[in-house]
Amino acid sequence: MLLTILISVQLSCFQPEVDSLIVQGRICRTDGNGIQSTHVINFSRNSAAITDSAGYFSLRAIPGDSVVLFHIAFHDTSLVWPFSGNLVYLVMKEKKYRIPELKIFPWGNSYSDFKTAFLALPLEKTLAEQLRLPVQTDDAIPFWLDRERVSNPVLLLTSPISYLYYNLNKKEKSALKVYELQKLKPQLAAYEEIYNRNNLMQITGLSDTAIDSFMVFLNIRKKNGPGSKEIEIVEEVKRCFELYQQEGK
């Protein structure tokens, strides 16, 4: 048996190696047009080639070799090199890439056209608008800080505990007063700007020494508050000044 193994090894060592041949081929689409820049790799012979503009290539290979075709726009194709002819035709199938939908809008050719058309688009409704829920505005007054709602007799009938709490509790009453003062802060600033010393001197024409007496007289008799209009306050100052002069102050 040892002799048989030695003879078979010796016979295999003396077998001539089959030489690879330079073969030609053409890679085509399914419609018969050639595919350019396709990589043709023979893994059995460690050889490769790239197709020309018409899809032709030359490669070192023999029938039975494992060959793979690569192209970015086509599916990779693996094959065993065929036993036919000098020029071999191979077919590759195109890949189909899924891309997002492309929408074309009639927005003109310039940025100003785009801006005008974009600003004219209707706004999408919010979930609250779709459900027709009441809209909460920035200047909405919380229930417990709305004096009209808190002191409304309807609240006494519907929720007597809440009515008594918001109207009798010292903490809630103080919070309501603070809120109302904060709300009147801009009006108070405008009100004090009209009643300031320099402005009263311009309206009445009184001197720096005489204005103090008139300001005391005015503070006792004025009726307009921070919610009054500027013209009403100025007219009141003028009436009080006339009365001040009539009394010979």
Secondary structure, DSSP 8 states (H G I E B T S, - for coil): -HHHHHHHHHHHHTS-----EEEEEEEE-TTS-B-SS-EEEETTTTEEEE--TTSEEEEEE-TT-EEEEE-TTB--EEEE--S--SEEEEE--B--------------SSHHHHHHHHHTS-----HHHHTT-----TT---GGG-HHHHT-HHHHHH-HHHHHHHHH-HHHHHHHHHHHHHHTHHHHHHHHHHTSHHHHHHHH---TTTHHHHHHHHHHH----TTS-HHHHHHHHHHHHHHHHHTT-
